[in-house]
Amino acid sequence: MSSSMTGATTGPGSVQLRLLGHDGAHIADDESYRLPPQTAELLAYLELREGRTARRPAIIRSLWPEESERLGRRRLSRLLWRVNQAASRELVIAEGETVRISEVLTSDWQQARDALAHPDWPHTASLRTDLELLQLPLLVDVHSPWVEEHQRTWDQRRFHALREAGETLLSNGRPLEAVEIAELLVMWERLDEPSHLLLIRAHMKLGAPGRSTELYQEFRRRLRKELGVEPAFDLARVAALAG
């Protein structure tokens, strides 16, 4: 699986806001372009809100907590004007005190959420594309207190979703893809036992018991050194089950 930006496409007449990835928030329309920091933060704030809508005072308190409401309102009005002037169409709609994202704007964030909400997840036809999205962090270029909880929640959700998908790949006879997912997980959480177990089982399914033994011993040494405990699973039992 590649950890690069997925090639998700926008629908006819739509614009995609990309909040996931290592290259920062940007817009994909006829061409892709990086968003200025304040524009990125405003669009991200609205996109991550329930209903993609917020009241002006809430936006001001979250984005510029040190600013007075009077100055914040002026700043927000200028920013709303700049956002729509810079785009090829209206991306943000202001109606009195309410500010909302236009229906023309989709996002990779919503695409990932929809994938996880699918009743058949992870047994879906779009699994490969979904896994590419799940490997990407949220809003790496926004450093504000309001976004931190969103980032933590996203990381927790995608970590467990990736592990579930890895188990599905392994049970469906796709151990090489399961290895790729498991390797990502054990680099992410070096002491997460289910992820190490997934990696070891996947190598066994690939017919590489020697590599499985190496991985088990490495994990065992790390647990002993950092936590003073033994793995909860026994390698011989795992090998018997894998066989």
C-alpha positions in Angstrom: 0.0 0.0 0.0 1.3 3.4 -0.8 1.1 6.2 1.7 1.0 8.9 -1.0 -2.1 11.0 -1.6 -4.8 8.8 -3.0 -6.1 9.6 -6.5 -9.7 10.2 -5.3 -11.6 12.1 -7.9 -14.2 14.8 -7.5 -17.6 14.5 -9.0 -18.8 16.7 -12.0 -18.8 20.3 -11.0 -17.4 19.6 -7.5 -14.2 20.7 -5.8 -12.3 18.5 -3.4 -10.8 19.8 -0.2 -7.9 17.5 0.8 -7.2 17.5 4.5 -5.4 14.2 4.7 -1.7 13.8 3.8 1.8 15.0 4.5 1.7 17.9 2.0 -0.8 20.0 3.8 -4.4 21.1 3.0 -5.1 21.8 -0.6 -7.8 22.1 -3.2 -8.2 19.8 -6.1 -10.3 21.4 -8.9 -9.1 21.6 -12.5 -5.7 21.6 -10.9 -4.4 21.1 -7.4 -3.1 24.0 -5.3 -1.9 24.5 -1.7 -4.2 26.7 0.4 -2.9 29.7 2.4 -2.7 28.9 6.1 -5.7 31.0 7.2 -7.9 29.8 4.3 -6.9 26.2 5.1 -7.8 26.5 8.8 -11.2 28.1 8.1 -12.2 25.5 5.6 -10.9 22.7 7.8 -12.7 24.0 10.8 -16.0 24.1 8.9 -15.5 20.8 7.3 -14.8 19.0 10.6 -17.9 20.5 12.3 -21.1 18.5 12.5 -23.2 19.7 9.5 -20.2 21.6 8.1 -21.7 24.7 9.7 -20.7 27.1 12.4 -21.8 30.4 14.0 -19.5 33.4 13.6 -18.7 33.7 17.3 -17.7 30.0 17.5 -15.3 30.4 14.5 -13.7 33.5 16.1 -13.3 31.9 19.5 -11.7 28.8 18.0 -9.5 30.3 15.3 -8.4 33.5 17.0 -9.0 33.1 20.8 -6.9 36.1 21.8 -8.7 38.5 19.5 -11.7 40.6 20.5 -15.0 39.7 18.9 -15.2 43.0 17.1 -11.7 42.5 15.5 -12.5 38.9 15.0 -15.6 39.7 13.0 -13.7 42.0 10.7 -11.0 39.4 10.2 -13.5 36.7 9.5 -15.4 38.8 7.0 -12.2 39.6 5.1 -11.2 36.0 5.1 -14.6 34.8 3.8 -14.3 37.3 0.9 -10.8 36.2 0.1 -11.7 32.5 0.1 -14.4 32.8 -2.5 -12.4 35.4 -4.5 -9.5 33.0 -4.8 -11.6 30.0 -5.8 -13.3 29.4 -9.2 -16.7 29.1 -7.4 -18.3 29.9 -4.0 -16.9 27.5 -1.5 -18.2 29.1 1.7 -21.6 30.6 2.2 -22.3 33.2 4.9 -25.9 33.7 5.9 -26.1 36.2 8.7 -24.4 34.7 11.7 -24.1 31.2 10.1 -21.2 30.2 7.9 -21.3 26.9 6.1 -19.4 24.9 3.5 -20.9 24.9 0.0 -22.3 21.7 -1.3 -19.9 21.9 -4.3 -17.0 21.2 -1.9 -16.3 17.6 -1.1 -13.4 16.3 1.0 -11.1 13.3 1.3 -11.9 13.4 5.1 -15.6 12.8 4.4 -14.7 10.1 1.9 -12.7 8.3 4.6 -15.4 8.7 7.2 -18.0 7.3 4.7 -15.8 4.3 4.1 -15.5 3.5 7.8 -19.3 3.9 8.2 -20.1 1.5 5.4 -22.0 -1.5 6.9 -19.7 -4.0 5.0 -16.4 -2.4 6.1 -13.7 -3.7 5.5 -15.3 -6.1 3.0 -15.8 -3.4 0.4 -14.8 -3.1 -3.3 -13.1 0.2 -2.6 -10.8 -1.2 0.2 -7.5 -0.5 -1.6 -8.4 3.2 -2.1 -9.8 3.4 1.4 -6.6 2.0 2.9 -4.6 4.7 1.1 -6.7 7.3 2.8 -6.5 5.7 6.2 -2.7 5.8 6.1 -2.7 9.6 5.9 -2.6 12.0 8.9 -5.0 14.8 9.3 -4.1 18.5 8.9 -0.4 18.3 9.3 0.0 22.1 8.6 -2.6 23.4 11.1 -1.3 23.9 14.6 -4.2 25.1 16.7 -5.7 23.7 19.9 -9.1 23.2 18.3 -7.7 20.6 15.8 -5.8 18.5 18.3 -8.8 16.5 19.4 -9.8 15.8 15.8 -6.3 14.6 15.1 -6.2 12.3 18.1 -9.7 10.9 17.3 -8.7 10.3 13.6 -5.5 8.6 14.5 -7.3 6.2 16.9 -10.0 5.4 14.4 -7.6 4.8 11.5 -5.2 2.7 13.5 -7.9 0.3 14.6 -9.5 0.3 11.1 -6.2 -0.5 9.5 -5.6 -3.4 11.9 -9.1 -4.7 11.2 -8.4 -4.4 7.4 -5.1 -6.2 7.8 -6.9 -9.1 9.5 -9.4 -9.2 6.7 -6.7 -9.2 4.1 -4.9 -12.1 5.8 -8.1 -14.2 6.2 -8.9 -13.6 2.5 -5.6 -15.0 1.4 -3.8 -11.7 0.8 -0.9 -12.0 3.2 1.5 -9.7 1.4 -0.9 -6.8 1.6 -1.5 -7.7 5.3 2.3 -7.5 5.9 2.4 -4.0 4.4 -0.4 -2.9 6.7 1.1 -4.6 9.8 4.5 -3.1 9.1 2.9 0.4 9.2 1.1 -0.4 12.4 4.1 -1.7 14.3 6.2 1.3 13.3 3.3 3.5 14.5 2.8 1.7 17.8 5.9 -0.3 18.6 4.4 -2.1 21.6 1.0 -2.9 20.2 0.8 -6.6 20.5 -2.2 -7.4 18.1 -0.3 -5.5 15.3 2.9 -7.6 16.0 0.9 -10.7 16.0 -0.7 -9.8 12.7 2.7 -9.2 11.2 4.0 -12.5 12.5 1.0 -14.5 11.2 1.2 -12.8 7.8 4.8 -13.8 7.4 3.9 -17.4 8.3 1.2 -17.4 5.7 3.8 -16.2 3.2 5.9 -19.2 4.0 8.5 -17.3 5.9 8.6 -19.0 9.4 12.2 -17.8 9.9 11.2 -14.2 9.5 8.3 -14.8 11.9 10.7 -16.1 14.5 12.9 -13.1 14.1 10.0 -10.7 14.5 8.7 -12.6 17.6 12.2 -12.5 19.3 12.6 -8.8 18.5 9.2 -8.0 19.9 9.8 -10.1 23.0 13.1 -8.3 23.7 11.4 -4.9 23.3 8.6 -5.9 25.7 11.1 -7.2 28.3 13.2 -4.1 28.1 10.5 -1.4 28.1 7.7 -3.0 30.1 9.3 -6.0 31.8 6.7 -8.4 30.5 6.4 -11.4 28.1 4.3 -11.5 25.0 0.8 -12.7 25.7 0.9 -15.1 22.6 3.2 -18.1 22.2 5.1 -18.4 18.9 4.6 -22.2 18.7 0.8 -21.9 19.2 0.7 -19.1 16.5 2.6 -21.4 14.1 0.2 -24.2 14.7 -2.8 -22.1 14.1 -1.3 -20.6 11.0 -0.6 -24.1 9.6 
